[in-house]
């Protein structure tokens, strides 16, 4: 239980004690029920906040991984593109075709990762 929940619980308990002194039994019972409901709700809110924080941490970790993958794809593209002009001769045309296929695949992955990292904002 967080500090805020403890503070709420203490204040509610104090109110219930005051009502017990000046109020009738029905009022005291209603105050006790209200106290229990508020405490349960504040605990539920804390659980939801913890779950949201865990989810956000997972999201940011996954986003970091995607950015690293994207950087590797971009580096591979640079290597392929810088080597294309040197490699293109009649003797290694098959190698050039393989590199061209790899380049297109890497471009697709890079574009996909750019879109994911740009468009997925955590709300």
N, C-alpha and C positions, 0 to 999 in steps of 0.2 A: 504494500500500500504506500502510495507516494505521500509526500508532505502535505499536499493539497487535500488528499482524501482524509488524512488524519485530522487536519484542521476542520474540515467539514463535519467529520464524525464527532469531534469534541464539541463543536458549536451545537450540533443537533442534540447531543446528549445533555448539554447544559439547558437548552430550551425545554427538553423533556422533563428535566428535574424541576425547573421553574414551574412548568405546567402542573407537575405533580403536587407542588406546594399550593398553588392557587386555583387549579382547575379540578374538574370532576374526573372520575375514572375513565369515562368515554373519551374525553379530550386527551388524556394521557395515553390511552391505547392508540388513538389516531396518530398522535405524535410519534409513538414508537414504531407504528407501521410505516409512517412517512420516513422516519429515520432509516429504517431497514431498506426501503425502496431506493432512497437517495444513495445510500452506501453501495447497494448492489449496482446501481447505474454508474456510479463513479468508478467502480472496479471494472465494469464492462468497458467503459470508455478507455481506461488505462490499458486493458488487454487489446482493444482495437488499435490504440496508438502504438503499442509495442509491435503488433503484427504489421502495421503500416511501415514502421521504421525498418523492420526486418525485410519487408518487401522492397523498400526503397534501396536498402543496402545491396540486395541481390541484383536489382535493376542496374544500379551504378556499376557494380562489378562486371555484369554482363556487357554493359556498354563499353567499359574499358577494354574488355577482351575483343569486342568487335572492332574497336578503333585500332588495336594492335594488329589484328588480322588484316584490316584494311591497309595499314601501313606496309605490311609485308607484301600484299598484293601490288601496291603501287611501286615498291622497290623492284619486284619481279618484272613489272611492266617496263620500268626504266632499263633494266638489264636487257630485256628482249628487244626493246625498240632501239637501244644503242648498238646492239649487235646485229641488227637486221641488215644494214647496209654492207657490213663487212662479210656477212655470211651469204649474201645473195650472189651466187655464181651458178653456172649451169651444172656444176658438179655436186652442189649440195642443195638443189632445189627441193628435194624431199625434206631435208632438215628445215629449210625455210618455211615450207608448208606446215610442218609440225609446230614451229615457233609461232606462226601466224594463228593457228588454232588456239594455242596456249594464250597468246596475247588477247584474242577475242574473249576467251573464257575469263581471263583475269580482269579485263575491262568490265565484263558483266558483273563479276563479283565486287569489284571496286564501286561501280555505280550502285549496286544493291546496298552495300555497306554504307556508302555516303548517304543514301536515302534513309536508311534506318537511323543512322546517328544524327541526321539533320531533322527528321520528322518526328521521331519518338522523344517527346519531352515528357518527363514524369509530372503527372498532375496530382 
